[in-house]
Amino acid sequence: MDLLVSKLMVSVTNLVLLITIPFITWMVIGRKTASFLNWVGLKKIQRKLNRSDLFIILGVLAVILLGGLFCINLLKNINGLMPEGASMGTFEFSGRGVSALPAILVQSLFNTSLLEEVFFRGFLLKRFSNRLGFALRNTTQALLFGLMHSIFLFLAGKVILAIIITLFTGLFGWLSGYITEKKFAGSILPSWCIHGVGNVISNSLIAFSLL
């Protein structure tokens, strides 16, 4: 229960931190054109999913799962060596089994995937100037996404490991941006679902000591 409460508190804090900038920006430049939810891509997909869409979704899910499991295996051996306050939160679930599932759902579906998709794919990618072109805009948000997951490793002097984590998470960020803008007309719902499911699976494997 303490872990669940902790994750709920973190979710509220992260919500304030990551949504404040997009919300203020929307109030200044976007509220006359769209609701805030639509402006950041939290909107329905305007067509039925076809077989090609499902293959793409499964492919991106495979990338986040395989990349995530690879990164977790790299990180678990150095978690105790990280600077104070920089340890990987996902290892809090280690060995907790079924009791960790409520906290895992909060952490995976809201604290990480939803807020990250809103900020990086729903806000940054959509707000970068169109003059940069989609490829540059998408690569920039993906690189920032990757760096967010590796900054503490850089600070800890684990440069090679930090670069590996940046590349893997950045690849997922790039794929998420691509499917959001090129396949689902700006809706971040598919990337949120993929991100959330991938996190739930990897965190559950940790909770049941399968990693």
C-alpha positions as CSV (number, residue, x, y, z in Angstrom):
1,M,0.0,0.0,0.0
2,D,2.9,2.4,0.8
3,L,4.3,1.8,-2.6
4,L,1.0,2.5,-4.3
5,V,0.6,5.7,-2.4
6,S,4.1,6.7,-3.2
7,K,3.5,6.1,-7.0
8,L,0.2,8.1,-6.8
9,M,2.1,11.0,-5.2
10,V,4.8,10.8,-7.8
11,S,2.2,10.8,-10.6
12,V,0.6,14.0,-9.3
13,T,4.0,15.7,-9.0
14,N,5.0,14.6,-12.5
15,L,1.6,15.7,-13.8
16,V,2.2,19.2,-12.5
17,L,5.8,19.4,-13.8
18,L,5.2,17.9,-17.2
19,I,1.8,19.4,-18.0
20,T,2.3,22.9,-16.8
21,I,4.5,24.0,-19.7
22,P,2.2,22.5,-22.4
23,F,-0.9,23.9,-20.6
24,I,0.5,27.4,-20.4
25,T,1.6,27.3,-24.0
26,W,-1.9,26.1,-25.0
27,M,-3.4,29.0,-23.1
28,V,-1.3,31.5,-24.9
29,I,-1.4,30.2,-28.5
30,G,-3.7,27.2,-28.8
31,R,-6.9,27.6,-26.8
32,K,-8.7,29.4,-29.6
33,T,-8.0,26.6,-32.1
34,A,-8.6,23.4,-30.1
35,S,-9.3,21.9,-26.7
36,F,-6.2,21.2,-24.6
37,L,-6.7,17.4,-25.0
38,N,-7.0,17.6,-28.7
39,W,-4.1,20.0,-28.9
40,V,-1.7,17.5,-27.2
41,G,-3.0,14.5,-29.2
42,L,-5.4,12.9,-26.7
43,K,-8.0,12.4,-29.3
44,K,-9.8,9.5,-31.0
45,I,-8.3,7.9,-34.1
46,Q,-10.5,9.1,-36.9
47,R,-10.5,5.7,-38.8
48,K,-10.7,2.0,-38.1
49,L,-7.5,0.2,-37.5
50,N,-6.5,-2.2,-40.3
51,R,-4.1,-5.2,-40.4
52,S,-1.2,-3.0,-41.3
53,D,-1.8,-0.8,-38.3
54,L,-1.8,-3.8,-36.0
55,F,1.5,-5.1,-37.4
56,I,3.0,-1.6,-36.9
57,I,1.7,-1.5,-33.3
58,L,3.0,-5.0,-32.5
59,G,6.4,-4.1,-34.1
60,V,6.8,-1.0,-32.0
61,L,5.7,-2.9,-28.9
62,A,8.4,-5.5,-29.7
63,V,11.0,-2.7,-29.9
64,I,10.1,-1.3,-26.5
65,L,9.9,-4.7,-24.9
66,L,13.2,-6.0,-26.3
67,G,14.9,-2.7,-25.8
68,G,13.5,-2.3,-22.3
69,L,14.5,-5.8,-21.2
70,F,18.0,-5.2,-22.6
71,C,18.4,-1.9,-20.8
72,I,17.0,-3.3,-17.5
73,N,19.6,-6.1,-17.6
74,L,22.3,-3.5,-18.2
75,L,21.1,-1.3,-15.4
76,K,20.3,-3.7,-12.6
77,N,24.0,-4.4,-11.9
78,I,24.8,-0.7,-11.5
79,N,21.6,0.5,-9.7
80,G,23.3,0.6,-6.4
81,L,26.2,2.6,-7.8
82,M,24.1,5.5,-8.9
83,P,24.2,8.9,-7.2
84,E,21.7,9.4,-4.3
85,G,18.2,10.1,-5.7
86,A,19.2,8.7,-9.2
87,S,18.5,5.0,-8.7
88,M,16.2,3.4,-11.2
89,G,12.7,3.6,-9.7
90,T,11.5,0.5,-11.6
91,F,13.7,-1.7,-9.3
92,E,11.5,-0.8,-6.4
93,F,9.1,-3.5,-7.6
94,S,11.8,-6.2,-7.5
95,G,10.5,-9.4,-5.8
96,R,7.2,-7.9,-4.6
97,G,5.0,-10.1,-6.7
98,V,1.3,-9.6,-6.9
99,S,1.3,-7.0,-4.1
100,A,3.2,-4.6,-6.5
101,L,0.7,-4.8,-9.4
102,P,-1.5,-1.8,-8.4
103,A,1.6,0.4,-8.1
104,I,3.0,-1.1,-11.3
105,L,-0.2,-0.1,-13.2
106,V,-0.1,3.5,-11.8
107,Q,3.7,3.8,-12.6
108,S,3.5,2.2,-16.0
109,L,0.2,3.7,-17.4
110,F,0.2,7.1,-15.9
111,N,3.4,8.2,-14.2
112,T,5.6,7.3,-17.2
113,S,3.9,6.4,-20.4
114,L,1.0,8.9,-20.4
115,L,3.0,11.9,-19.2
116,E,5.9,11.2,-21.4
117,E,3.7,10.7,-24.5
118,V,1.8,13.9,-23.8
119,F,5.0,15.9,-23.3
120,F,7.3,14.5,-26.0
121,R,4.9,13.4,-28.8
122,G,1.9,15.5,-27.9
123,F,3.7,18.7,-27.1
124,L,7.3,19.0,-28.2
125,L,6.9,17.2,-31.6
126,K,3.8,19.1,-32.5
127,R,5.1,22.5,-31.4
128,F,8.5,22.4,-33.1
129,S,8.5,24.6,-36.2
130,N,7.3,23.0,-39.3
131,R,10.1,24.7,-41.1
132,L,12.4,22.1,-39.5
133,G,10.7,19.3,-41.4
134,F,9.2,16.2,-39.8
135,A,12.4,14.1,-39.8
136,L,14.4,16.7,-37.8
137,R,11.5,17.5,-35.5
138,N,10.9,13.8,-34.7
139,T,14.6,13.1,-34.2
140,T,15.0,16.1,-31.9
141,Q,12.1,15.0,-29.6
142,A,13.4,11.4,-29.7
143,L,16.9,12.5,-28.7
144,L,15.5,14.6,-25.8
145,F,13.4,11.6,-24.8
146,G,16.4,9.4,-24.8
147,L,18.5,11.8,-22.8
148,M,15.8,12.1,-20.2
149,H,16.2,8.4,-19.5
150,S,20.0,8.5,-19.4
151,I,21.0,11.9,-17.8
152,F,21.7,10.4,-14.4
153,L,24.0,7.8,-16.0
154,F,26.0,10.6,-17.7
155,L,26.2,12.4,-14.3
156,A,27.4,9.2,-12.7
157,G,30.2,8.9,-15.3
158,K,28.6,5.8,-17.0
159,V,29.0,7.4,-20.4
160,I,29.0,4.2,-22.6
161,L,26.0,2.8,-20.8
162,A,24.3,6.2,-21.0
163,I,24.8,6.3,-24.8
164,I,23.3,2.8,-25.1
165,I,20.3,3.8,-23.1
166,T,19.9,7.0,-25.0
167,L,19.9,5.1,-28.3
168,F,17.4,2.5,-27.3
169,T,14.9,4.8,-25.7
170,G,15.5,7.4,-28.4
171,L,14.6,4.7,-31.0
172,F,11.3,4.0,-29.3
173,G,10.7,7.8,-29.0
174,W,11.3,8.2,-32.8
175,L,9.0,5.3,-33.7
176,S,6.3,6.7,-31.4
177,G,6.6,10.1,-33.0
178,Y,6.4,8.5,-36.5
179,I,3.3,6.4,-35.8
180,T,1.6,9.3,-34.0
181,E,2.0,11.8,-36.9
182,K,2.2,9.6,-40.0
183,K,-0.1,6.7,-39.1
184,F,-2.7,8.0,-36.6
185,A,-3.2,11.7,-37.6
186,G,-1.6,13.1,-34.5
187,S,-3.4,10.9,-31.9
188,I,-1.0,9.8,-29.1
189,L,-3.5,7.1,-28.0
190,P,-1.7,4.2,-29.8
191,S,1.8,5.3,-28.6
192,W,0.4,5.7,-25.1
193,C,-1.0,2.1,-25.2
194,I,2.2,0.6,-26.6
195,H,4.3,2.5,-24.1
196,G,2.1,1.6,-21.2
197,V,1.8,-2.1,-22.0
198,G,5.5,-2.4,-22.5
199,N,6.1,-0.8,-19.1
200,V,3.6,-3.0,-17.4
201,I,5.1,-6.2,-18.8
202,S,8.7,-5.3,-18.0
203,N,7.8,-4.0,-14.5
204,S,5.8,-7.2,-13.8
205,L,8.7,-9.3,-14.8
206,I,10.8,-7.5,-12.3
207,A,8.2,-7.8,-9.6
208,F,8.0,-11.6,-10.1
209,S,11.8,-11.9,-10.2
210,L,11.8,-13.0,-13.8
211,L,14.5,-10.5,-14.7
